[in-house]
Amino acid sequence: MKIIYSPLEQFQIIPLLTFPTGPLDFSVTNAAVLSVVGLGSFFLLHLLVGTKPYLVPTRWQLGLEGLFSIISGIVEDNLGRSGLIYFPFVFSLFTFILVSNVAGLVPYSFTGTSHLIITLTLALTVFGAVNIICISKHGLHILSSFLPQGTNLGLALLLVPIEAVSYVFKPISLSVRLFANIIAGHTLLKVIGGFAWAIIGAGGILLVLHLIPLLALVLLVGLELGVAVIQAYVFTILTCIYLHDGIHLH
């Protein structure tokens, strides 16, 4: 009954194995286990399906090839043919976010992307990679991205701080967007599920009425599945856009 009254309990990180090491904590948590299991199962599927030659492709192989085609198309559309060298990074990022989002819809599971520290880490990884690529290609000329060409001195004093703040807040907005959408949807699912369970516990005529929140719950699960896929797609698109801006200084 505790879960009914605590919709946010599903986001709690629980240590499963603890290794006391003084001030440092190397505990194995539910978040770490589900991340490893989720990604491990996906890569195992890739090894079993994607590396075996089939005269007639199976459904799993067609689905995996379709996913490859979608992500490679996103990379090529934003970065050009030469930008496909970043495909492994973008595809791994998309896969991790997608698996984390969808795994959270499984009962008694855990959603890694519902924690800001995880989404911020992903966003800072992208931000750091973009800056490394940009500096390696353009050096100090990266500073020109804060000042549009042809801007006079008076306007530059206004635009440079605005562009600098906007640039710094890119990883924050990228992480908060994913975190907020996931935690809001999952919390709503838990609230409606708890409401349906409370009606069942009340008994009587209310026992029939519990079908209404259950129907809404089924619809919301479908909606959340779509949100899980869309948020992974949006994160991937924005990553490609940031890579494009870093390569071309736009």
Secondary structure as GFF3:
##gff-version 3
##sequence-region A 1 250
A	DSSP	alpha_helix	2	5	.	.	.	ID=ss1
A	DSSP	three_ten_helix	7	11	.	.	.	ID=ss2
A	DSSP	beta_strand	15	17	.	.	.	ID=ss3
A	DSSP	beta_strand	20	21	.	.	.	ID=ss4
A	DSSP	beta_strand	24	25	.	.	.	ID=ss5
A	DSSP	beta_strand	28	29	.	.	.	ID=ss6
A	DSSP	alpha_helix	30	45	.	.	.	ID=ss7
A	DSSP	pi_helix	46	50	.	.	.	ID=ss8
A	DSSP	alpha_helix	59	79	.	.	.	ID=ss9
A	DSSP	three_ten_helix	81	86	.	.	.	ID=ss10
A	DSSP	alpha_helix	87	103	.	.	.	ID=ss11
A	DSSP	three_ten_helix	112	114	.	.	.	ID=ss12
A	DSSP	alpha_helix	116	138	.	.	.	ID=ss13
A	DSSP	three_ten_helix	139	146	.	.	.	ID=ss14
A	DSSP	alpha_helix	153	168	.	.	.	ID=ss15
A	DSSP	alpha_helix	170	202	.	.	.	ID=ss16
A	DSSP	alpha_helix	206	209	.	.	.	ID=ss17
A	DSSP	alpha_helix	211	248	.	.	.	ID=ss18
###
